[in-house]
Structure formats: C-alpha cells, structure tokens
Amino acid sequence: MKIGSLEVGKIGLGAWQAGGGAWRVDFAELKRAYEYALDHGIKFIDTAEVYGSGKSEEFVAELIRNRPHVVVATKVAGSNWGRILKSAERSRRRIGRVDLLQFHWPPPIYVPLCKVIRDLEKAAQLGLTAEIGVSNFDARLMEKALTCTKKYEIVSDQVVYNPLHRAAERLIEMGRARGFVVIAWSPLAKGAVLKENLGNDPARRFDSVVNRAKTAEGRRVAETIRKIAETRGVSPAAVVLAWHAAKGSFPIPGVKTLKQAQEVLEANALQLSEAEVRAIDKASAPFITGTVWPSAMRYIPGFLLKLSFTLARI
C-alpha cells in the first residue's frame, strides 16, 4: 500500500506504548519487539508528540537510526493548532526525520480549519515532512479539510477502526474515491477482540470499545475470529489484521512483546477468503454505527484539552 508517495506495506506499527504513561511496559522487551518487526518486513511506524511528552518519538528515533527503509509518521497535538511549525520542528529534532506529519485531533470549533491545513502545508514546503495527514477527522470534517489544500494533498486520516468499532467505513469508501488512506489506530481494540483476559493498563480501563468485548455481541465477534484462526493455524491477531487489509484500511497495532510482533508479521502472509471476511462482518454488524471522534470534544478549549491529556498521562 502507498500513503501518498510513501510505500508502507500491508501493516504498520503504532508506538503509543513507548510513551509509557497509559501503558505498563517492559521497555527492554518492547525494544526487542519493535526491532524484530522492523527487521522482518514492517516498514511503517507511527508516533506522536503527546505520547509520553516526546518519549515515544525518542524511542522511534533509536529504532530508525539504522533503518532508512522505515517510513516515520508523527502527530502534532490538536491543542497545538497555533504552533504546528514549532511542533513539527521539535518532532523532527527528536526523531531525526518525519515522512508523514499528521494533525492529531480536530481543533476547537473556534479555530479556522483551513489555518490548520495551511500550516501543515507550510511544514511540507519547509521540508519538515514529505506528506501531510490528519487524525480523528470524521467524514464531514475531512470533506471540509480537503477543500483547504493549495499545494499538497491530505494523504491520510488516522482513526479508530476495528471489528468492535466500524464507524470509519464511510471514511474508507471516501478515501478510495478521494485519494487518501484510512490508517486504523487500535486495530485490535487494544487486544479486546483477541482475548478475554487483558492487562490492567490505564489505556484500557475507560475504553468503551474494550468494554464492548464483554457483551454478547462482542463475544460473538471474538469467537468468530478465533474459529477462523484455528482453521487457518494462525493467531487471532493475524486474522484481524488480514481483515483490515480486506476492508481497505491500513492497521497500525502496537506491540509490547516479541510474541505479539511475531503475530503481527503472520498477517503479512495471510489473505482471508471472501467468506471469512463476510463472517467477521456479520458478527461485527452491531458495531457499524457510532463516531470516530466525539464531536463534543471540539467545544472544549484547547488548553483544557491539553491539560486533560497531560493529567491522563497519554
């Protein structure tokens, strides 16, 4: 798959876990997991300035130092809508290079959206990034954002998408028609679609999508995925990631262990049949509705949203 001019493969990695904070991790094992994945076929990694206040970006910098084939994406915090160039410069200093610069979440309602997009374009014009994208934009906001561009195209929209949260499917169809890719964060629903016993990471504790796995409908989704995995002789994670490929999204799971990295790589060689995709679609049909980002968040002043994310140790 290509995101703009960038060759990214079938699956990427997300590095939220490397920020610590919302995730409990063994950093030595985390480093082994990411190195293994990047050395065995994965060539895209995504981070953000808010993950551990730059800690994740520093982690990514170590990983890519001797891996020029890896495409690097990062995100400017939505609360930094007035300081996009400064954020981009800071991220590039931490990481070394940025191939895809994204705006992390929609700006407050009082901020002109086109100013945000034009500042992303300025970052590209200044050589701070090769491509620009957005994150957590719904279809209506994405439609508006696409009208704001002058010299560069918006090549991606990174949103939550998985079998327990399928609200992004309208965006995926829109992306096919308009030339952008939907990057799926939380493509495995933070593990909830794979197994019942999850870690007690703060990132999972208040996640409504994780809680959907405990419902009767959620359990049917997990059971359908497990049956396909058993038949194919692969991990449930590989099945879900192959489902993403069939649906047209670009998944970026996080990995905390070497075993998880190996499961992600299984998906590179796995192609689901139409019947298998239909089975997962049918089981997950109750989760098609919803939103990719709470619209009420746009009515919270930027400084308050920044404070809340800081206190939550994102």
N, C-alpha and C positions, 0 to 999 in steps of 0.2 A: 504494500500500500504506500501511496505517496500523500504527504500532507504538504500542499503547495509544491515546492521544489525538493522537498526532503524525502528521501527513501527511508521508510521506517519499519518495514516488515509487516508481520501479521499481528504482533503483540508487543507492547512496550512494558515499562515498569514505572510505577509511581514511588516516590521516595518520601512520602509523608512520615512514615515510621522513623526515618532517620533524624527527624527533628526531636524525637523523644516526646516529652510532654504528654500528649494524648495517648501515647503508646508505651508499653513496657517492653523493652527490648534488650537483648544481649548484643552489644554493638560489635563484638568480635564475630559472632555468628552472622549478624546482619551483613557485615562487610563480605564475609565468605559467600553468602547467598547471592548478593548483587554481583560480585566478581564472577561467580560461576555462570550466572545468567548472561552477563555481557560477553563472556568468553565463549559461549556456546549458542550464539545465534540471535540474542536480543540486542537491538541496536537503537533503542529509544529510551530515554529516562526523563521523567518529569519531576520537578520540584517547585518550590515557591518561597518567596522571601519571608512569609509568615511562619513557615514550618520551623519551629524551634528558634525563631528570630535569626534566621540565616544559618542555623546549624546544619540543616538538610542540604542547603546549597554547598556548604563547605565539604560535606560528605561526598556529594556528587563530584565536586572538583577533584577529589582524590581518585575517584573511580575513572574519570575520563582522561586523566593526565596522559596516560599512555595508550589510550583507546580512541584514536581520531575518528574511527568509524561510527562512534555512538552519537546520535542526534540528541541534543540537550534542549529541554524546554523548561522554562520557569515562568512564574506568575507575579505580577505586580499586585499588591493588596488593593482591593476595591476602595479602601479608605484612603489610599494614596493617589486618588484621581487627579489631584493637583500637582503631583510630584512624580509623574511617570518617568520622565527622563532621568531624574536623580535616582529613582529606584532601579531603573534599568542599568545605569552605570554602576551602582553598588552591587547589583547581582552579577554583572559581568566581572567585576573585580574579584568577587568571591569565587566564582566558578571558573573563570578564565575565558569562556566563550558562551554565547547564547544563540541557539539556532531558531528557536521559536519563543517569542515573548507574548504572554497572554495577560489579559486583564482579569483578575481572579474572581470577582463577582460584580454584579451590576452596581453602578454608582447610585448614590442617593437621588431621589426623584428631582431634587432641585438642581442637579448638575446636568449641563447640556451633554447629551450622549456623544454628539459629534466632536466635542472637545476631547473626550477620552480617545476616540478613534483616531483623530488627527494627531494626537500626541504619540500614539503607538506608531503611526506612520513616520513621525519625526524620528523616533528611535531607530526605525529601519533605515531611514535616509542617512542618519548619522553613523550607521554601521554597527549599532549596538545589538542588532538581531538580523537574521536573514528573512524571517517570516513573522507575521503577527496573527494573533488569535484572541479569542475571548473565552470566558468560562462562566458557567451557570447562567447563561442567557437563554430565556425561553424563545419560542419561535417568533412571537410578536416583537420582542426586543431585538432579536437577531435580524429580523427584516429591516428594522429601523437602522441598525448598525451598518448593514450592508450598503445603505444609501449614503452613508457618511464618508466612505473612502474616496480618495482622489488619485493617489499614485500606487497604492498597494492593495492587495486583496486580503480579506479576512479568511484565513485558510482553515480555521478550526474553531469549534465550540466544545469546551470540555464540561461535561455534565454527568450527574449520577445516572447510571443505567445498568440494570441487571435484571434477572428474572423475577425479582421481588419488587422492582420499580421500573416499569416500562414506559413511563410518561414521555421519554425522549424520542419515541419512534416517529412522531411528526417531524422532529428536527432532523432525524436521519434521512427521511424522504426529502425534506427541504434541502439538505446538504447535497444529496445526489443531483438535484436539479440546479443548485446554485454554486456548486463547486467548492464546498467546504466539507471537512470531515468532522464527525462527532467522536470526540475522544471520551471514552467511558471511564470515569473515576468510580471507585467502589464497584468494579465489575463482578466481584464475587460476593457482594453485600457484606463486606468485612468478614467473610467466612461463614455467614449465617446460612447461605444457600447450600453449604457443603456438609456441615455437621452440627449437631445439637450442642455439644459442649465447647463453648468458646472461652477465650481468656477474658479476664475482667478489666481489659484496657478501658480507660475513660472514654476513648473514641467510640466504643460500642455501647456504653452504658445508657445513653439517652437517645440512641439512634432508632427512630420509628421503623425504619426499614428492617433493621436487625430483629426488632420485635415481631415483624410480620411472619418471620420464620416459625414462630411459636404457635401460629394459628393453624387451623385445619387446612386452609388453602395453602399456607406456606409449607406445611409438612408434605403436601402432595407434590409441590414443586421439587423439594429436596429428594423425595422418593423417586420421582421420575428421572431425575439426574443420576441418582445412584444406580438405578436399574440399567440405564444406558452405559454408565461407566463400567459396571460389572460385565455387561455383554461385550464391550469393546476391550476390556482388560486394561483400562486406563484410570486415572484418578478423576473424581468428580470435578476438580478444578479444571482439568483439561477439557472436559465436556462443556462446561460453562463458557470457557474462553473460545472454544470452537463454535459454540452457539453465537457468540458475539460476531465472529467473522462471518457467519452465515447471515446475520442480521444487518451487517454493514457498518458496525461500529468498530472503533479501534480501542481495545481494552488496555488499561494500564494498572494491573494489580500490584499491590505491594507484597513483598516477601520478607519474612523475618527469619526463616531458616533455610538451610541448604535443601531440605526435602521439599519445601514449598517452591523453591526456584526450579527444582527438577520437574515438579508437577506443571509449572507454567510452560516449561520447554516441551513437555509432551504435546501440548496443544498445537505447536508449530507443525507437527506431522499428522494432525488429526483433522479429518473433514467429516462432518456429520451428514447423514443422509437427509433427504427432504422429510422423510417420515420421522426421523429423530428430532429434527427442528420443530416439526408440527406438534410432536408430543410435548415438548417443553413449552411451546407457545400455548397449547391448550391448557396445560396445568397452570401456567402463569397468567392466564387471561384475566383473572380478577385484579391484577396489578397493573393494567394498562393505563388506568386513569391516574390523575394526580398532576403535580407540577414538578419542574426540575429545580426550582428555587422559590422559596416563599416570597410572594410579591410584597408582603408587609415589611420585609427587610429593607426595601428601598425607602421606607418612610422613617427609618432610624438614622439620625445624623451620623456622618462618617466617624466623628471622634468617639461616639458612644459605641459604635460597632467595633472599632479598633480596640477600645477598652475591654469590651466583652470577649473578643477573641484572645486578647492578652491574658485576661483572667482565666480563661478556659485552657490556656497553655496549648494552643493549637500547634 
